[in-house]
Amino acid sequence: MQTDLNIIEFWSPSCAYCKLMTPIFDDAAQGFIKEAAFSKIRTDLLPEAVSTYGIKVLPTIIALKGDTELGRVTGQAPASAVT
């Protein structure tokens, strides 16, 4: 699949809200598999990505089109914010 739209979830295994958001993110990834590329970044393993994207709150989900940020959702959010 070739797409310019990327949805990235920044998470940590010690984050309670991350555990709540994971199934929502995974459902969205399945529902929009043809429209966007979905990926996850574990912040404790890739601290340079935290710095690059200015992550302050976990979880954070960022939508990117190419190099342009289209939006982000931080903290615990309803499914409608992701889908």
N, C-alpha and C positions, 0 to 999 in steps of 0.2 A: 504494500500500500504506500502510495506517495501522497503526502499532505504537508502543507505549510503550517497547519494548526497543530500545536503541541499543548497538551494539558499535563502539568507536572505537579505532583503532590510531594511536599516536603514534610517529612514525618520523623518520629523517633519512637523506638519501642517502649520508652519510659513515659510517653505522653498519653494520658487517659483519653483526651479528646481525639487523638490520632486513631486510637482503637475504635472509637465510635464512628469516625469518618471513613475508615477503610472500606467497609461494605458499601457505603454510598458511592465512593469513588470507583470501586470495582464494578458496581452496577452501571454507572455512567460510562465507564470504559467499554463495557459490553454493548451498551445501547447505542453508542456513537462510534463504533469500531471503524466504520468507513469514512467518517468525517474528520477524525482527529487521531493523532498518535498520543497515547497515554503512557506516562512513566512516573516512577516514584524515586525520590532521592532521600536516602536515610541520612539525616543531618549529622549524626555522630560519626559517620564514615566519610562524609564529603563536606567538611567544614568550609572549604573554599567555595562551594556552591552557595552556602548560606551567605557568605560575604558578597559574592557576585550578584545575587538576587535580592540582597537586603532583607533577609528573613528575620523577623523579630518575634513572631508568634507561631506556635505550632498547634495544629497543622496549618500549613498554607498551601493553597492550590492556585497556581498561576496559569493563565491562558496566554500563549505566545503565538503570534503569526510571524514566522520568520524570526527576526530579532526584536520585534515590537511587542511589548506587553499590552494585551487587550484588557486584562483585568485580573483581580486576585480576590480570593476568599480566605479569610483568616479565622482561626479558632473554630469552635463548634458552630456549624451552620446547618440550616435545613437542607434536605435533599434538593429542593427547588433552586438553591443557590449554585448547585453543582450541575444539575441537569438542565 
